[in-house]
Amino acid sequence: MTKKPELLITPARVEDISPLMEAGADAFLIGEERFGLRLAGEFGKEAVEKAVEVAHAGGAKVYVAVNALFHNEMLPLLPEYLTFLNEAGVDAVVFGDPGVLMVARESAPDMPLFWSTETTGTNWYSANYWGRKGARRAVLARELNLDSVVEIKENAEVEIEVQVHGMSCMFQSKRTLIGNYMDFQGKDLKVEGKSKDRSLFLFDPERDYKYPVWEDKNGTHIMSPKDMCMIDELDELVDAGIDSFKIEGILKSSEYLVKVTKLYREAIDLYATDADAYFDKKEDFLLRAKEVQPENRDLDTGFFFKETVY
């Protein structure tokens, strides 16, 4: 039987965890806005503890994002937070800033660490560098094509995680650009710190694309106009031995996320046990994925089959 990758989901609420485990999720990525970037939901300390309790009771893992862009004033908060996560039984911390790794060595030396910068995880030398510094996993950039992903996995000394479904970030600024612009224009539209469900978009009339955008403690975030979907192209990723498949749940409903998780669980399990049957059902899997998509969100395969143009 083919080795199955972990199915990693980003839930919006503690209440989503049990239904998602029933749907087939193996692990969850959660966090708190001031410490983590682009989270599907806000998980304070009490919510983290509850998430760990519920997930562990169902045999799933909980990872916490501590991958924000940290300035000096945030550093004193990290030791206490990492100590808390360790005592709460979190299975790993996701970091991008080396400062988190340095603090973790003192405050939570046994805590597993996953390296994720979202942009610079583009080669296996970098993955292995951070592995030798203490990271157990590297989360690859979304802009890599399939050949690059496979090559990195072939040479990696750490686990490799890739996103297979959902929207991805196209732009981030630490500044609140939209709020600043509205202030400059004298418009009564306060966007800083607003919830992600505000339905703000940047509109490209030439391509008829809508780019979701919001601002929070970490600045301005502009997301992709389409959702990545690899449900009918999982075979090479599974064959390569990719360790974790991530479904990004940001700006998605709980019901949507459960349906998509079930679909990927079915596809992964089918390919692992009967590859020919998976190939026969590829078109059906894609059709079913399209059926649950919001009307304004088309699907594509991200950068897996095209070169990045900078």
N, C-alpha and C positions, 0 to 999 in steps of 0.2 A: 504494500500500500504506500502511496506517495505521502510524504510528510506534509501535514497541513500547517499553513501559516496561522498565527494568531489573528483573530478578528477583533480589532480595536475600534471602539466607538466613543464619540464625544457627546455625552448626554447633557441635557439642559437642567435637569432636576434630579434629586435623589430618587423621587418617585418613578423616574424612567428606568432605573437600573434593573429592577426585577423583570419588567416586561422585555427589556432588551436581552437579558440573560436567557429568558425563555425563547427569544427569537434566535439565539445562537451566539451572542457576544461572549468573547473570552476575556476581554479587558476593557477598561474605561480610562479615558484621560479627562481629568477635571482640574479645577484650580480657582484661584481668587484673582480678580482683575488686576489688583495692584502688584501681584507677583507673576502673573502669566499673561501671555498674548492671545488674543482672539479666541476666547473660550466660548463654548456653546451656552454656558450658564455660569452663574456665580455660586461658588461653593466656599462658604466661610468655614471656620474651624469645626463648628458643630455638624455642618453638612458633610465635611470630609470624613469625620468620625463615623457618621451614619452610613455614608457610601461604602467605606471600608467594611463595616459590619455586614451590610447587606450583600455586597459583592463576594466577600470571603465565604459567607454562608452558602452561596451558590457556586463556589469553586472558581470565581473570576478574580481578576487582579485589578488594582486601582493605581494609576500613575497620576502624579500631580505636576502640573506645569509651573515651573519657576524659571521661565524663559523670557521675562520682560527685559527691557533695556534699562538697566539699573544705573542710577546716578548716585553720587556720594551719600546723599541723605537717606537713601534706602538701605544702604549696607548694614547699619546697626540693627535693622529689623530681621535680617536673614538668619542669624544664629538661632534665635528663639523660634522662628517659623520652621526651620529645618529640623530642629529638635522636636518640635510638636509633631511634624509629619512622621518622623521616625518612631515616636512613641505611639502614634495613632495606627501604626502598622501598614503604612503606605508601601506599596511594592517597588516603587521607583520614583525618582524625581527627574523631570525633564528640564535640562538647562541649556543655555546658549552662552551665557556670560561665564568666563573662567573664574570670576569672583565667587560664583555659587559653588563651584567645585572646591575652591580653596576653603570656603566657610564650612562646607560639608565635611571636609577632612577633619575638622575640629569638632563640629557640633553633631554630626551624624556619620561617623566614619564607616559604618556598615551599610549605609543606605545605597542601594543600586542607583546608578546614574545613567541617564540616556542623553546623548548629545544631540541637540536640535537647534540650528540657527535659522532654519527655513530657507536660507539663500546660499550658504556657503558649503553645504554638504554635497559637493559635486564631484569628489574623487575619493578613491580608497586610501590614498596617503593621509588625507585629513581625517578620515574615519579611524584609521589605525593610530594616528597620532593621539587623538582623544581617547582611544581605547587604552593606550599605554599610560595615559594620565589618570585613568580610572573609570572611563565610561564603558558600559557593557553593550550599548546599542548606539547606532548612528541613524538619525532620521534624515533621509535624503531630500534634497531640494526638489520642488515640484516641476522644475524646468528641465529635467533630464529626460532624454529619450530612452527607449527600452534597452537598446544595446549598451548604453552607459550604465544603466541600473544593473544589468546582468554582469557586466565587467567588474563593477564595484563589488558586487556580492562574491564573485569568484575570488577576489583578492582580499576581502575584508577579514579581519581578525575579531570583529565584533558582530553582534546581531544587526540586521538591516531592516528598517521599517520604511514602507512607502505608502503614500496615499493612493487609494483606488477609487474613491467616490466622494463627491461633494465639491463645494466651491473652494477656491484657493485665493490667497492674497496676491494682488498685483502691485500694491503700493502701500507703504507705510511712512508716515512722518511723525516724529515725536511732537510736532507742533499741531495745534488744533486749527488746521488751515481753513476749513469751512466756517467755523465759528469766527475766526479772525476776519474772513472776507465779509461775512454778514455784519459784523460790527463796523467794518470800514464803510459798507454801503448804508449803514444806519437802519438795517432791516431788523424787525422784531422776530428773529428766529434763533433761539438759543439751542445749539446742538451739542455743545460740550457736555460730556458725561451722560448723554441721553441713551436710553435703551436701544439695543440693536433692532427692535421691532418698529422703529420710527418710520421705516419705509422711505428712507432717503436714497436717491439714485443720482449717479452721473449719467446723462443720456447722450449717446452718440447717434445722431440722426442719420449719418451716412451709412452706418452698418445696422442701424436699428437695435443697438445694444444698450442694455441698462446695467450699470455697474453699481451694486450695493455699496453704500458708504456709511460709515458712522465714526463718531469720535468718543473716546473714553479716556481713562487716566493715562493710557499709553500713546495717545495722539490720534491721528487720522488713519483710517484703514479703508482702502478701496479694494473690492473683491472682484473676482472674475465674473463675466456676464453669463457664463455657462457652467454647468456642473460637470466635473469629470466623472466618467463612468467606464469602468474596465470589466464589467460583469461578463462580457463575451470575449475577453482577451486575457483571462487569468492564467492560461496554461503555461506560458513562458515564465511568468513570475513565480508560479508554484514550482515549476521544474528547476528554476534557478536556485530555489531554496530560500527565497525571501522569508524572513522570520515573522513579519507582522504586516497585515493589511489594515490601513486606517480608513474608516468611513467618517468623514467630517460632517458633523451634525449642526454646524453653526447656521443660524437663520432658518432652521427647519423645525417642523412640528414634531411632537413626540410620536404621533401616529405614522408620519412619513418615515421616521427613523426606524421604527419597528419593522415596517414593511420592507425597507431596503436591507436591513440586517438579515431578515429571514431569507431574502433573495440571495444575498451573498453566501449565507450559511449553506443554503441548498446547492449553490454552484460549486463552492469549495469542496463540500463533501462528495458531490457527484464526481468531480474531476479526480479526487483522491482515490475513489473506489472504482470508477469506470470512465476512463478518459474518452472513449468513443461515444458514450452516452452524453457526456458534456458537450462534445463537438456537435452532436446531433441537435442539442437543445440551445446552442448559442443564440440563434436568432430569437427564440422564445424568451430567453433570459433578458435580452435587450429590449424586446417589446414590452415585457412586464415592467421593466425599469422605467420605460418611457410613460407607461400608463399611470404611474404614481407621481410623476413630476409635476410641480406647479406649472401653470400655463406659461408663465414668463421665464421659465428656466429650461433652456434646451440642454441636451447632453452632447458631450464630445469626449475624446480620449486624452485631453490635456496635451502635454508635450511628448507623450510616449512614442508617437509616430511622426514627430516633426522636429526640426531643429529650432532652437531658440534664436530669435532675432533681437539683438540688443540695440 
